[in-house]
Amino acid sequence: MKRSTFELAGWIVFLLCAICFIITSVGSFWGMTGSLLFLLGCVLFLVPYFVDLDKD
């Protein structure tokens, strides 16, 4: 298997963790804020896998 396959699988697990954190932090402003920021960070790290950023 390629290294990128393992990296992508790891980021998908991080996304699932972020979703679980969001579910468990319902009712907590700071918990929800942190969970949403974590989810946003995971999504931003996944962008290069799906978008060609080197295109001119």
C-alpha positions in Angstrom: 0.0 0.0 0.0 1.1 3.5 -0.6 2.0 5.9 2.1 -0.7 8.4 1.0 -3.3 5.7 1.5 -2.3 5.3 5.2 -2.2 9.1 5.6 -5.7 9.5 4.1 -7.0 6.7 6.3 -5.5 8.4 9.3 -7.2 11.7 8.5 -10.5 10.0 8.0 -10.2 8.5 11.5 -9.4 12.0 12.8 -12.6 13.3 11.1 -14.6 10.6 12.8 -13.1 11.5 16.1 -13.9 15.2 15.5 -17.6 14.2 14.8 -17.6 12.2 18.1 -16.2 15.1 20.0 -18.9 17.4 18.6 -21.6 14.9 19.6 -20.2 14.6 23.2 -19.8 18.4 23.6 -23.4 19.4 22.8 -24.3 21.9 25.5 -20.8 23.0 26.2 -19.8 26.2 24.4 -16.0 25.7 24.8 -16.2 22.0 24.1 -18.2 22.6 20.9 -15.9 25.4 19.8 -12.8 23.3 20.3 -14.5 20.3 18.5 -15.5 22.4 15.5 -12.0 23.9 15.2 -10.5 20.4 15.3 -12.9 19.3 12.6 -12.0 22.4 10.5 -8.3 21.6 10.9 -8.8 18.0 9.8 -10.8 19.2 6.7 -8.0 21.7 5.8 -5.4 19.0 6.0 -7.5 16.9 3.6 -7.8 19.6 1.0 -4.6 18.7 -0.8 -5.8 15.1 -1.3 -8.8 16.2 -3.3 -7.8 19.6 -4.9 -4.8 20.2 -7.2 -3.2 23.2 -5.5 -0.2 23.3 -7.8 -2.4 24.2 -10.8 -1.4 27.7 -12.3 
